[in-house]
């Protein structure tokens, strides 16, 4: 399962920029990786694990701006077609997540 966090936050004032930076750093600290500008992704082993991370993202939402959270399966994520210009690009190989039992 993959979590996608999409956001559009204001950056007009110093306070806005600080809120943007803090939100982005919190995403990175929680294991999210930048997929595109303002789109961060994280792989989760199960729906329960995804729910934990979604709850965590909700806990540090900024005061202003728009944030969307989407969960998709590995199969759906693998079917994403990426293009840079008109040439298709191979999918980005994200780091492997280790699970300890």
C-alpha positions in Angstrom: 0.0 0.0 0.0 1.2 3.5 -0.8 0.3 6.8 0.8 0.4 9.9 -1.4 0.3 13.3 0.3 -0.5 16.2 -2.1 -0.3 19.7 -0.8 -0.5 23.3 -1.9 0.6 25.6 0.9 1.0 29.4 0.9 4.6 30.8 0.9 4.0 34.5 0.8 5.1 35.5 4.3 7.9 34.3 6.6 5.3 32.6 8.8 3.9 30.7 5.8 7.3 29.6 4.6 8.2 28.3 8.1 4.9 26.3 8.2 5.6 24.9 4.7 9.2 23.9 5.7 8.0 22.4 9.0 5.3 20.3 7.2 7.7 19.1 4.6 10.3 18.2 7.2 7.7 16.3 9.2 6.8 14.3 6.1 10.4 13.4 5.5 11.0 12.5 9.1 8.0 10.1 8.9 9.6 8.3 5.9 8.0 10.1 3.0 9.9 10.7 -0.2 9.4 13.4 -2.7 7.7 12.1 -5.8 7.2 15.5 -7.5 7.1 19.0 -6.1 4.4 19.0 -3.4 3.7 15.3 -3.8 5.3 12.9 -1.3 4.9 9.1 -1.1 5.5 6.4 1.5 5.2 2.7 1.2 3.3 0.9 4.0 3.2 -2.9 4.6 -0.5 -3.0 5.5 -3.7 -0.9 5.7 -3.3 -0.7 9.5 0.3 0.7 9.1 -1.0 3.2 6.5 -3.7 4.3 9.0 -1.0 5.1 11.6 0.9 7.3 9.2 -2.2 9.0 7.9 -3.1 9.9 11.5 0.4 11.2 12.0 0.2 13.4 8.9 -3.1 14.7 10.1 -1.5 15.6 13.5 1.0 18.0 11.9 -1.2 19.6 9.2 -0.5 23.3 8.7 -3.0 26.0 9.6 -3.4 27.2 6.0 -3.3 25.6 2.6 -4.7 22.5 1.0 -3.5 19.0 1.8 -4.8 15.7 0.2 -4.0 12.2 1.3 -4.6 9.2 -1.0 -4.0 5.5 -0.4 -3.3 3.2 -3.4 -2.3 -0.4 -3.8 1.2 -1.5 -5.0 -0.4 -2.6 -8.3 -2.0 0.8 -8.8 1.3 2.5 -8.0 3.2 0.2 -10.3 0.8 1.2 -13.2 1.8 4.9 -13.0 3.2 6.1 -16.3 5.8 8.8 -15.9 6.8 11.1 -18.7 9.5 13.8 -18.8 8.7 15.7 -22.0 7.5 13.2 -24.5 9.8 10.4 -23.5 8.6 7.7 -21.1 11.0 7.2 -18.1 11.5 4.0 -16.1 9.9 4.1 -12.6 12.1 5.4 -9.8 13.5 2.7 -7.6 12.6 3.7 -4.1 14.6 2.3 -1.1 13.5 -1.1 0.2 11.7 -1.0 3.5 12.8 -3.5 6.1 10.3 -5.1 8.5 11.4 -6.5 11.8 9.1 -8.9 13.6 
